[in-house]
Amino acid sequence: MTTDSESIRRIFNAIAPVYDDLNDQMSFGLHRVWKKMAVDWVQSTPGDRVLDLCCGTGDLAFLLARRVGSSGKVYGLDFSANQIAQAQKRDKKRAIRWMVGDALALPFPENYFDGVIQSFGLRNVVDISVCLREIRRVLKPTRQAVILDLHRPDNLEWSRFQQWYLEQRVASLGRERGLEAEYAYIAPSLERFPTGAEQVRLAKAAGFLHARHLPLIGGAVGALILSF
Ligand SMILES: C[S@@+](CC[C@H](N)C(=O)[O-])C[C@H]1O[C@@H](n2cnc3c(N)ncnc32)[C@H](O)[C@@H]1O
């Protein structure tokens, strides 16, 4: 099982060229809808400085750039140089500040951001508590952090369907591109990911006063909304 930072970084470096295409195929485009919802919840306004944490190829950063406008500033940070290179390639207007960096040791001062957003990243960091503490540290008081990710649904049938889907469709999409082992990593990452209620507890321990978890599509996806 892959649980160390270097192996995780290797996986995301390897899949970077096919990442966007496979995301669309795996979720039938639904990840775009969830990401738009997450961007709404972070409540950014023109002029804000916001962070897309574990940005990958930058879907959220591009959505945020429209919200904060030319007077605002969007940062996209990821520890995979290949994912950042893909994001930079997409950023024709050079609107976003892309950085290779570690979500567990953010290179920003305290209270720096008006909003922090993370999609499908928290499940992949090796220390969730440290990551939540870092988000809390760089976020301004009263502003929102929104963390979107996959979950294991509580409902047994739905959870079995998700397992089947990951083992069949997702594995075969990975196999077609010679990346089966890399995509096989999703199922075990779900097993060790804390439930929504546990995430709320961890967020409060990290210093957030307000933490709620919203299950989406029967709990197969969830959003953690945080402020202090
Ligand atoms: C599943 S991808 C999500 C990418 C993007 N946010 C999206 O929703 O399409 C997870 C990303 O987390 C990044 N990541 C994992 N651990 C990290 C860490 N400690 N610091 C920075 N990035 C990390 C990976 O490199 C990868 O790009």
PDBQT file of the ligand as one rigid body, heavy atoms in Angstrom, charges set to zero:
ROOT
HETATM    1  C1  LIG A 301      -6.162  13.630  -6.985  1.00  0.00    +0.000 C 
HETATM    2  S1  LIG A 301      -5.078  14.972  -7.298  1.00  0.00    +0.000 S 
HETATM    3  C2  LIG A 301      -6.168  16.359  -7.241  1.00  0.00    +0.000 C 
HETATM    4  C3  LIG A 301      -5.748  17.469  -8.158  1.00  0.00    +0.000 C 
HETATM    5  C4  LIG A 301      -6.751  18.620  -8.292  1.00  0.00    +0.000 C 
HETATM    6  N1  LIG A 301      -6.949  19.301  -7.035  1.00  0.00    +0.000 N 
HETATM    7  C5  LIG A 301      -8.061  18.142  -8.846  1.00  0.00    +0.000 C 
HETATM    8  O1  LIG A 301      -9.039  18.102  -8.104  1.00  0.00    +0.000 OA
HETATM    9  O2  LIG A 301      -8.114  17.791 -10.013  1.00  0.00    +0.000 OA
HETATM   10  C6  LIG A 301      -4.210  15.099  -5.774  1.00  0.00    +0.000 C 
HETATM   11  C7  LIG A 301      -3.033  16.065  -5.852  1.00  0.00    +0.000 C 
HETATM   12  O3  LIG A 301      -2.485  16.204  -4.536  1.00  0.00    +0.000 OA
HETATM   13  C8  LIG A 301      -1.097  16.406  -4.691  1.00  0.00    +0.000 C 
HETATM   14  N2  LIG A 301      -0.457  16.172  -3.394  1.00  0.00    +0.000 N 
HETATM   15  C9  LIG A 301      -0.503  15.064  -2.609  1.00  0.00    +0.000 A 
HETATM   16  N3  LIG A 301       0.190  15.253  -1.483  1.00  0.00    +0.000 NA
HETATM   17  C10 LIG A 301       0.688  16.529  -1.522  1.00  0.00    +0.000 A 
HETATM   18  C11 LIG A 301       1.464  17.320  -0.651  1.00  0.00    +0.000 A 
HETATM   19  N4  LIG A 301       1.913  16.850   0.527  1.00  0.00    +0.000 N 
HETATM   20  N5  LIG A 301       1.752  18.568  -1.005  1.00  0.00    +0.000 NA
HETATM   21  C12 LIG A 301       1.333  19.085  -2.189  1.00  0.00    +0.000 A 
HETATM   22  N6  LIG A 301       0.587  18.376  -3.082  1.00  0.00    +0.000 NA
HETATM   23  C13 LIG A 301       0.271  17.111  -2.743  1.00  0.00    +0.000 A 
HETATM   24  C14 LIG A 301      -0.716  15.436  -5.790  1.00  0.00    +0.000 C 
HETATM   25  O4  LIG A 301       0.513  15.725  -6.395  1.00  0.00    +0.000 OA
HETATM   26  C15 LIG A 301      -1.901  15.579  -6.738  1.00  0.00    +0.000 C 
HETATM   27  O5  LIG A 301      -1.658  16.505  -7.770  1.00  0.00    +0.000 OA
ENDROOT
TORSDOF 0
